[in-house]
Amino acid sequence: MPNTHVGLAEIIKIMPDEGEVLSFYWSWDERICPASDIDGAVASIKHVVTPPLHSAF
């Protein structure tokens, strides 16, 4: 499919943070944001998996 980037993917986990608040985490165990902040999570994930404008992908 043209203009798709199937190789750009990330495994996102949801688990309690150090304060027992459910949070989204990257596969490398860095916290993204609280699970209650869906818009923030979507924006962060989209930023990471979107290739640069002039990418060779």
Secondary structure, DSSP 8 states (H G I E B T S, - for coil): -TT--TT-----EEEE-TTS-EEEE-TTS-EEEETT-HHHHHHHHHHHHS--TT---
